[in-house]
Amino acid sequence: MKKWKLYLITSSIFIFLAFLFWIFQYAINKNIDEKSGLAFDLAKHWKLFTSNAFEVSGLFSIASGVIYWTSSEGAFDAISYTTKQVFSTLFRKVKYPYSYSEYKLIKHPADEQIYIWHLIIVGIVLVGIGLIFSSII
């Protein structure tokens, strides 16, 4: 199965689950007659939980996409090369076999493509759903 089909299926499942949560919240709101009591408190906490859950998971998705992109562009190469060289020197008593330029060429081939848009798009959708839920409260 191609990657974009897998991403489309998982995104559709997330959106369907969000729609089910929204229907559940709407049903709770319709059944509440007065603004006090246990039913209102449960509905309020349920809305707060779902809005926060969608917003936090969306922000984590966006952040993981950005970190993956910066990592694949080589932002952390100097740190990982230095750490490997230090541990190689301390524990194996031999010099690390590659220079930094060789390490970068091995780590990042020229024809490598980076696909992070699925993480960003799903994150934006989840944050949007969370903002919609939080505006309902």
WOHUFEN-V565139 format. One record per residue. OMEGA is omega in whole degrees, 0 to 359 (* if undefined). Layout:
BEGIN
omega->[OMEGA | OMEGA]
END
This chain:
BEGIN
omega->[180 | 184 | 184 | 176 | 178 | 178 | 178 | 180 | 181 | 177 | 178 | 177 | 178 | 181 | 177 | 177 | 177 | 178 | 176 | 177 | 181 | 178 | 179 | 178 | 179 | 179 | 178 | 181 | 181 | 182 | 181 | 182 | 181 | 186 | 176 | 178 | 184 | 181 | 179 | 179 | 178 | 179 | 180 | 179 | 177 | 178 | 180 | 179 | 183 | 179 | 178 | 180 | 180 | 181 | 182 | 179 | 176 | 178 | 176 | 179 | 178 | 181 | 179 | 175 | 180 | 179 | 177 | 180 | 180 | 177 | 181 | 176 | 175 | 183 | 183 | 183 | 181 | 180 | 182 | 178 | 180 | 179 | 179 | 180 | 180 | 180 | 177 | 180 | 184 | 190 | 182 | 179 | 173 | 180 | 177 | 192 | 184 | 169 | 183 | 180 | 176 | 179 | 179 | 178 | 178 | 185 | 185 | 175 | 186 | 184 | 182 | 177 | 184 | 179 | 179 | 186 | 178 | 178 | 182 | 183 | 178 | 178 | 180 | 178 | 181 | 177 | 177 | 178 | 178 | 177 | 176 | 178 | 181 | 177 | 178 | 185 | *]
END
